[in-house]
Amino acid sequence: MLKAYVTVVGNASRGLAIIATALVIAAMLVICQMIAMRYVLRQPTIWQTDFVVFSATAAMFLGAPYVLLKGGHVGVDVVEMMVGDRTRAVLRVLAGLLGLIFCVIMLIATWIQFHDAWAGNWKHSSVWAPPLWVPLAALPISFAMLCLQYLAQLATLVTALRAPVASGRDDVERKSGATPHPREIAR
């Protein structure tokens, strides 16, 4: 059951990463179109800047669960390098819990903002004036997926912690999907 959950959540994170990649590519293409319109054709640009800002921001948030899945978030490992394997695993569980708590709080806050934009039919203040719920939708989706990804990570870490002590650190990292630090690989 745990393996199925971790697989489903991992696949959903990968799906959001594909969407994030498509948004970055779309933003780059729109920037090129905007440059051509403005400097080659001498035409005004109306929607391009807003689209680029909204899509790049959405890409950053939608890609975050995949970064968590791959263990790519920035972290300070000074303390982690000085403690034993078991303590290191407990610290990772604690860090996961703190990350989950933060994401739950952000999910609630972004859902409220999204709902207010939807219910109030908020529009952006630019000439283009798109409905704000469209770009804001990426925020609760991202934080909901981050919560699910943290739960998957925590479940695998706790399962690995309960395993016999002989399993060692490499097994904990392999089961959690976390990528070992480059200095650890060199050892």
C-alpha positions, 0 to 999 in steps of 0.5 A, a space after each residue: 500500500 505504501 509503495 503504491 502511494 509513493 508511486 502515485 504521488 511520485 508520478 503526479 509530481 513528475 506530471 506537474 514537472 512536465 507542466 512546469 517545463 511546458 510553462 517555461 518553454 511557453 514563457 520563452 516563446 512568448 518573450 521571443 514573440 514580444 521582442 519581435 512585436 515590439 522591436 521588429 514590427 513596432 507593435 505594442 505588447 499587451 498580454 505578453 509581460 503578464 503571461 511570462 510572469 504568471 507562467 514562470 511563477 506557476 512553473 516554479 511552484 508546480 515544479 517544487 514537488 518534483 524537486 522534493 521528490 528528487 531531493 534537490 531542495 537546498 539544505 544545510 548539512 553541517 549538523 547532519 554530517 556530524 551525527 550518526 546514521 540513526 540521528 541523521 534519519 531522525 533529523 530528516 523525519 523532523 525536517 520533513 514534518 516541519 516542511 509538511 507543516 509549512 506546506 499545510 499552512 501555505 495550502 490553506 492561505 493560498 486556497 483562501 486567496 484563490 477562492 476569493 479571486 474566484 468568488 470575487 471575479 478578481 481581474 488583474 490591473 493590467 490592460 489585458 485584465 485576465 481573471 486572477 484565479 487562473 494564475 493563482 490556481 497554481 499555488 494551492 495545487 502546488 502546495 497540495 502536491 507538496 503536502 502529498 509528496 512530504 507525506 510520501 517522503 515521511 512514510 518511507 523515512 519512518 518505515 526505514 527507521 523502523 527497519 532493523 538497525 543493520 539496514 544502514 544509511 544507504 537503504 534509508 536514502 534509497 527507500 526515501 528517494 533522496 539523492 545522497 550529497 556529493 560529498 557522501 558519494 565521494 566517501 
